[in-house]
Amino acid sequence: MTRRTDWPSSEDSFRSAAGDPEDRNGRAGRATRRRGAAQEADAAREDGAAGRDGGGSLSSRAESGPPRTPEEQARAICLRLLTGSPRTRKQLGDALRERGIPEEAAEEVLSRFEEVGLIDDAAFAGAWVESRHHGRGLARRALARELRTKGVDSAVIDEAVGRLDRDQEESTARELVDRKLRATRGLDREKRLRRLAGMLARKGYSEGLALRVVRRALEEEGEDPELLEQHIPED
């Protein structure tokens, strides 16, 4: 089985900021992880070699081969899932639990995968924030919520979303509003403001920031600032 070293293109082109030498340990560290990951994949292939019928994928050998140890099963399951998309340790742990892998065997394999870089929650979180902010315009609050559902540790989440500062969030919010302005023309002032601000709120922006950005955009279109001010609560 060939291990993919890049994040897949699914879900807003979620790619691997994880392999960036600026964010990790440089080329030497990356090469070491590749070697370790390759050795792990080779070991999984050897585990399934007895069930090989002249070729086929690791998943087909896992199903057709002879009974294996829980560790061998866990390794094959994790490699198969990671080939589809990057996963957090918790996501893989949940998958192993659902498949009946004993906890001790699961922990051993998951720890080994972390050692060789096949599981890296910090890299996952950094890549997720980069992709979902630029691809979907999500704010820090929404990004943190998504990462929590994937089992990423709070400290890791804080570090990942902390790379987005207030100015970057406000700039992205304005870009989102500019894309929607035309579709709201013809609505009354209050409805227009609330519809645009509501769009930003659903993406995780605070009410104060959302209303401020929308008000500025509408003022630039010619709306009366004093009339808009009636609908803007104080921060």
C-alpha positions in Angstrom: 0.0 0.0 0.0 1.3 3.5 -0.8 1.1 6.0 2.0 0.0 9.4 0.9 2.3 12.1 2.2 0.0 15.0 1.3 -3.3 16.0 2.7 -6.1 15.1 0.3 -8.0 17.7 -1.7 -11.4 17.0 0.0 -13.3 19.4 2.2 -12.3 22.8 1.0 -9.0 21.5 -0.5 -7.7 20.6 3.0 -4.0 20.2 2.4 -1.0 19.6 4.5 0.3 22.7 6.2 1.5 19.9 8.4 4.5 19.2 6.2 5.7 22.8 6.1 9.2 22.9 7.5 8.4 26.3 9.0 5.7 24.8 11.2 7.5 21.5 12.1 11.1 20.4 12.4 12.5 21.2 8.9 13.5 18.9 6.1 15.5 16.5 8.3 12.6 15.9 10.6 10.3 15.5 7.7 12.6 12.9 6.1 12.8 11.0 9.4 9.0 10.9 9.6 8.7 9.7 6.0 11.1 6.9 6.8 9.3 5.9 9.9 5.9 6.1 8.2 7.2 4.0 5.3 8.5 1.4 7.7 5.1 1.4 9.4 3.3 0.9 6.0 5.8 -1.8 5.1 5.1 -3.6 8.4 1.4 -3.5 7.7 2.0 -5.0 4.2 4.1 -7.8 5.8 1.3 -8.4 8.3 -1.1 -9.0 5.4 1.4 -10.9 3.2 0.1 -14.3 4.2 -3.3 -13.4 2.9 -2.1 -12.0 -0.4 -3.7 -13.5 -3.5 -1.4 -12.0 -6.1 -2.0 -8.3 -5.4 -4.8 -6.0 -4.3 -5.1 -3.3 -1.7 -4.2 -3.5 2.0 -7.9 -3.4 2.8 -8.8 -6.4 0.6 -5.9 -8.4 2.1 -7.1 -7.4 5.6 -10.5 -8.9 4.7 -9.2 -12.0 2.9 -6.1 -12.9 4.9 -5.9 -15.2 7.9 -6.8 -14.1 11.5 -4.3 -11.5 12.8 -3.3 -10.0 16.1 -5.3 -7.0 17.3 -2.2 -4.8 16.7 -2.0 -5.9 13.1 -5.7 -5.3 12.6 -5.4 -1.8 14.2 -2.4 -0.9 12.0 -4.2 -1.9 8.8 -7.4 0.0 9.8 -5.5 3.2 10.6 -3.5 3.1 7.4 -6.6 2.6 5.4 -8.4 5.5 7.1 -5.4 7.8 6.8 -5.2 7.1 3.1 -8.7 8.5 2.7 -8.1 11.7 4.7 -6.0 13.1 7.6 -7.4 12.1 11.0 -6.9 13.1 14.6 -5.8 10.6 17.2 -9.3 10.6 18.7 -10.9 10.0 15.3 -8.7 6.9 14.7 -9.2 5.7 18.3 -13.0 5.9 17.9 -12.8 4.0 14.6 -10.7 1.2 16.3 -13.1 1.0 19.2 -16.1 0.7 16.8 -14.3 -2.2 15.1 -13.8 -4.0 18.4 -10.0 -3.5 18.7 -8.9 -3.9 22.4 -7.9 -0.6 24.0 -4.4 -1.7 24.8 -3.7 -2.7 21.2 -5.3 0.5 19.9 -3.2 2.7 22.2 0.0 0.9 21.2 -0.6 1.4 17.5 -1.8 5.0 17.9 1.3 5.9 19.9 3.5 4.3 17.3 1.8 6.3 14.5 2.3 9.5 16.5 6.0 8.7 16.8 6.5 8.3 13.0 4.3 11.3 12.2 1.3 9.6 10.7 -0.8 11.1 13.4 -0.1 14.8 14.2 -3.0 16.7 15.8 -1.1 20.0 15.8 -0.4 19.7 12.1 -4.0 18.7 11.5 -5.3 21.7 13.4 -3.0 24.1 11.7 -4.0 22.8 8.3 -7.7 22.8 9.2 -7.6 26.4 10.3 -5.7 27.5 7.2 -8.1 25.7 4.8 -11.4 26.4 6.5 -10.7 30.1 7.2 -9.5 30.9 3.6 -11.9 28.4 1.9 -15.1 29.0 3.9 -14.3 32.2 5.8 -14.9 30.6 9.2 -13.9 32.7 12.2 -11.8 31.5 15.2 -14.9 30.6 17.2 -16.3 28.3 14.5 -12.9 26.8 13.8 -12.3 26.0 17.5 -15.8 24.4 17.7 -15.0 22.1 14.6 -11.7 21.1 16.0 -13.2 20.2 19.4 -15.6 17.9 17.7 -12.6 16.1 16.1 -11.1 15.5 19.5 -8.2 18.0 19.3 -6.8 19.1 22.6 -7.8 22.6 23.8 -4.2 23.8 24.0 -3.5 22.7 20.4 -6.7 24.4 19.3 -5.8 27.6 21.0 -2.4 27.6 19.3 -3.9 26.9 15.8 -6.7 29.4 15.9 -4.4 31.9 17.6 -2.6 32.3 14.2 -5.6 34.3 13.0 -5.5 37.7 14.5 -8.4 40.2 14.8 -7.4 42.1 11.7 -7.3 39.0 9.6 -10.8 38.0 10.8 -12.2 41.5 10.1 -10.6 41.5 6.6 -12.2 38.1 5.8 -15.5 39.2 7.2 -15.5 42.2 4.9 -14.7 40.0 1.9 -17.7 37.8 2.8 -20.0 40.8 3.1 -18.8 42.2 -0.3 -19.8 39.0 -2.0 -23.3 39.1 -0.6 -24.1 42.8 -0.9 -25.6 42.6 -4.3 -28.1 39.9 -3.3 -29.5 42.1 -0.5 -30.1 45.2 -2.6 -33.8 46.2 -2.6 -34.3 45.0 1.0 -35.1 47.6 3.7 -32.2 48.9 5.7 -32.8 46.8 8.9 -33.5 43.6 7.1 -30.4 44.0 4.9 -28.1 44.7 7.9 -29.4 41.8 9.9 -29.2 39.3 7.0 -25.6 40.2 6.3 -24.7 40.2 10.0 -26.5 36.9 10.4 -24.4 35.3 7.6 -21.3 36.3 9.5 -22.6 35.1 12.8 -23.2 31.6 11.3 -19.5 31.6 10.4 -18.5 32.3 14.0 -18.0 36.0 14.0 -19.0 38.0 17.0 -22.1 40.2 16.8 -20.1 43.4 17.4 -17.6 42.6 14.6 -20.3 41.5 12.2 -22.4 44.6 12.7 -19.5 46.9 12.4 -18.3 45.3 9.2 -21.7 45.4 7.7 -22.4 48.9 8.7 -19.2 50.1 7.1 -20.0 48.3 3.8 -23.5 49.8 3.7 -22.2 53.3 4.4 -19.8 52.9 1.5 -22.8 52.1 -0.7 -24.5 55.3 0.4 -26.6 54.4 3.4 -27.1 57.1 6.0 -24.7 56.4 8.9 -27.1 57.9 11.5 -29.9 55.7 10.4 -27.7 52.6 10.4 -26.4 53.6 13.9 -29.9 53.0 15.3 -29.5 49.3 14.6 -26.0 48.9 15.9 -25.7 47.9 19.7 -22.8 49.3 21.6 -19.8 47.0 22.0 
